[in-house]
Amino acid sequence: MASRITPIVTNEYYHIFNRGVARQHIFFLKHDYQQALLGIEYYRFSKPTIKLSRFKTLARNEKEKLMSSLNQDYPELAQIISYCFMPNHFHLLLRQVIYLRENLLQLLLLHLHLHKL
């Protein structure tokens, strides 16, 4: 991944986008879109207590309880302002809420690349 010269600044807005190689599709089924949104929603918190793969195996009430806990106990790294998923690319408009040594935006993109949607 290319390095960024301009620093990511707290309380600023960022347009993040990514496209499939050679404009190939990255989303094929409705489920793919749902999984991408779930990953972005889940990893916007500073310290998710379990990995997303484990979270997906929980019963619905356990998922709701965990998400409620994350909302109350852990700060958001980024606020999702808007998003748009299309078959071969996506756009995110995020506001960085707290400073994070790691580049939040790179972490989100890494998650999307490493996990099959």
N, C-alpha and C positions, 0 to 999 in steps of 0.2 A: 504494500500500500504506500502511496506517495506520502512523503512527510509534508506537514503544513507549516508554512513560515509564519502566517498570521496566527496569533494565539486565540484560543477559544476563551471568551470572556463571559463571566457570570452576568446574568440578566440581559444578555443580547440574544437576538433571534438568528436562527440558522436554517437555511434551506439545504436539505440533504437529499440527494438523488442518486440513484444507481440504476444502471441498465444492464441487461443481459449481454454477454459477449456476442458480437456480430448481430446485435438486436434480437437475439433469440429470446423466446419466452422464458420467464423465470416463475411465472404463475400459470398453472394449468387447470386447476380445479378450484372450486369455491373454498375447499378445505385449505388450500395453499394460502389464500388471502387471509383466512381466519387465523392460521398459525403465525403468519408474519405479524399481524396486529397483536396477537397474544404475546409474542416475544417482545415487541416494542413496549407494550403496556407493562409487562412484568419487569423488564430490566430497566425501567425508568426510575426505580427506587434505588437508594444507596446501598442497601444490603439485603437482597433477597435471601431468605433463610434457607431455601433449598434450590436445587437446580430446576430449570424449567422442565426438563424431561421427567423429573420426579413429580413436580407440580401437576403435570398433565395426567398422572395416574391417580390422583386423589379424587375422592367422591365430590360431587358438586358442593355440598355443604362445607366440606373441608377447604375447598378452593375459595369459597366466599369468605370463610373465616380468616384464611391466610391473607387474602387481598385486603380485607378490612384491617387486619393487623399491620400490614405494610403501610396502608394509608395513614394510620394513626401513629405508628411508632418510628417510621423511617422517613427521612426527607426525600422528596423527589429530586433526582438529578436533573431532570429536564421535564418541562411541561410540553405536552403534545398539543400544539395549536391546531394543526390540520394535517391530513395525510391524503394521498391519492395513490392507489395501487392500480396499475395497468398491466396487461399481460407481459410486456417485456421490460417494464421499469416501474419505479416508484418514486414518489416525492414525499418528504416529511418537512413540516415547518415546526421547529422546536425552539423553545427558549431555555437556555441553560440556567438552571435555578441555583445550584451551588457549585462551588469550585471542586474539581476533582483532578488529582494529579494525572491520572490516566485521561486520555482524550475520550470523553463520553461518546462522541459521535463515531469514533473509530471502534469503540467497544460494541455499539449497536450494529454497525456494518459487519464487524467480525462475526457477531452472533448470527446475522442473517446469512452470511456466506458459509459458516461452518455447520449450521443446522439445516437439514433438509426441511423445507417448508411444507 
